[in-house]
Amino acid sequence: MKQLNVTELDFDQIKENLKDYFRNNPNGEYADWDFEGSGLNHLLDILAYNTHYNAVVAHNAMNESFIDSAQIRSNVVSRAKLLGYTPRSKSAAMAKISLTFPSSVNRNLSTYTLFKGQTLTSSIDGVTYSYITLDDYISKLDEANAQYVFDEVVVYQGRMKEISFVVESGNIEQKYIIEDNNIDLDHMSVDVFDNAYSTSVETYSLFESLSNVGPSTAAYFINENYDGNYEIQFGDNIFGKKPASLNVIKIKYLSTRGDAGNGANVFTWTSPGTVSPTITVLSGATNGSEREDIESIRQNAPLSFIAQNRAVTSTDYKTLVNQILNNIETVSVWGGEDNDPPQYGKVYVSIKPFDAPTLTELDKTYLLKELESKRVIGIEPVLVDPDFTYIYLDVLFKYDSNRSSLSAGQLSSKIESLLADFNLNNLQRFDGVFRYSHLLSLIDDLDVAIINSFVRVFVYKTVVLEYGKLTSTPIDFQMELYADANQEESVIRSDSWLYNGVSLQLEDQPITDSDFERRIYAYTIGADGLKRILFKNVGTINTNTGVVSINSIPLNKTETINIYVSPASNDIVSKRNKLLTIDIGRTQITPEVDTIAVSGSSGVKDYTPFLRHRPDNT
């Protein structure tokens, strides 16, 4: 019976299957052939190659047909287009500045209009970038100081460009393609003129919803084509107005360098024809980003389709936030009913941008404005800054010096690199979890010389103590702290600060008849090395909830200090707006030779197990 195995895709195995087919032929003509030494070998190569080639083509074609498996950008974009999703373009970095002109610039008139298109430059790492205003600003004359002051002027990195197309109604293949990969779609306008000499213009708006588009609606559609350029399309006089023959389409847009413009905080006025103003930077340049990459499209296109451009669920908010702001590293959304304390009628959004701990005020204002038309009536979005909890570790490991040529220092360096990767891949997002056993397993598997490891886990928060503040300062660790009921040893410790020339630090002591609540005091160390409590009650700490409350603390000025605690659990979970990060600089890595592994039973007397706590109890 003839039987051909069709389950193999490898070239050599396909060829071997063909040989088996011939050998198993019931007539037996090829049963004893030496295929490698005959002319039939070349025919088998061709057959196997052709089969392998077709299998690869079919495999790739099938993969490229789905957004989850496609690898070519044009195919991912095409699949996303079916979901109504357009990949994000580059986004211009924007900064907020204040401009002060002398009154003579406008002949001391009562108002002065600063028209859009004013240009500035800024240098970042030796490279000069152009910035431009995209709105008109009006200022009233400050007669007392003889000047015009323009507050909160927003400038964008890039320069304006314009391209034109003449509509050819007989050319059914005519396309309106913007061949500029630096375009920022958020700052683009599409105007249609009757002809090349007409001043009558109609401005078209970007299509957003089919329910708002009729035969006379001046709307345009935009998508990314197979070459990676954006293409403008118009309606057919059924859904959207179609430009008439010989109409002139003028597209103005901002061409930007994307994230290269971030970080600018010193600007030089370059607009011709006007007096150079005094420039005050209110907010440095942020929010510049590159165009959306393949993985981001793959993730966001299905979510955008589900959200349908409205903010109802937490996933909707995450999707919209990533569409509105392009410099988002991670975002967390939770309902007011899940807040502590509950705040019904609100939805909370916390965002960590790239290269900065929090959003600028400019970004926050822009985001809330964009969310306004998409939120559910009666639900108010509230932006909350990320709350950083820093983890630092005592990493102790024993190693067998006979099993590796690496020194103790080299093994410690490998563990430090491992911690950096663990921090990046597991913790730099709002849903990150510090999993103790996972980290230990990674350390143990890092090198064959490492016999076992042990990690002590500590956390701290950075606190700003404001001088003159009358209300308490809350610090929420959002975890149970390691402490026994009514223990005499302090649960917390802090950095020191100076008050009237005296160095102070924080510790705590138990409160009578309270298992979890403890009183915080401020103390100093005298010249004799003894502790002296100078301020007995400056706050409280709840070891069950991890909430620290600082009340009337002695200050001569605003101080920034760290407060350190030990968690009750070695596993630490981020909640709501809490972000976890490992402080590599504060982490200690201590190697020890495993005397039993090196010397056998004779090394038992020198073997010391790792202690649960630091010997000095800190």
Order of alpha helices (4+ residues) and beta strands (2+ residues): alpha-alpha-alpha-beta-beta-beta-beta-beta-beta-beta-beta-beta-beta-beta-beta-beta-beta-beta-alpha-alpha-beta-beta-alpha-beta-beta-alpha-beta-alpha-beta-beta-beta-beta-beta-beta-beta-beta-beta-beta-beta-beta-alpha
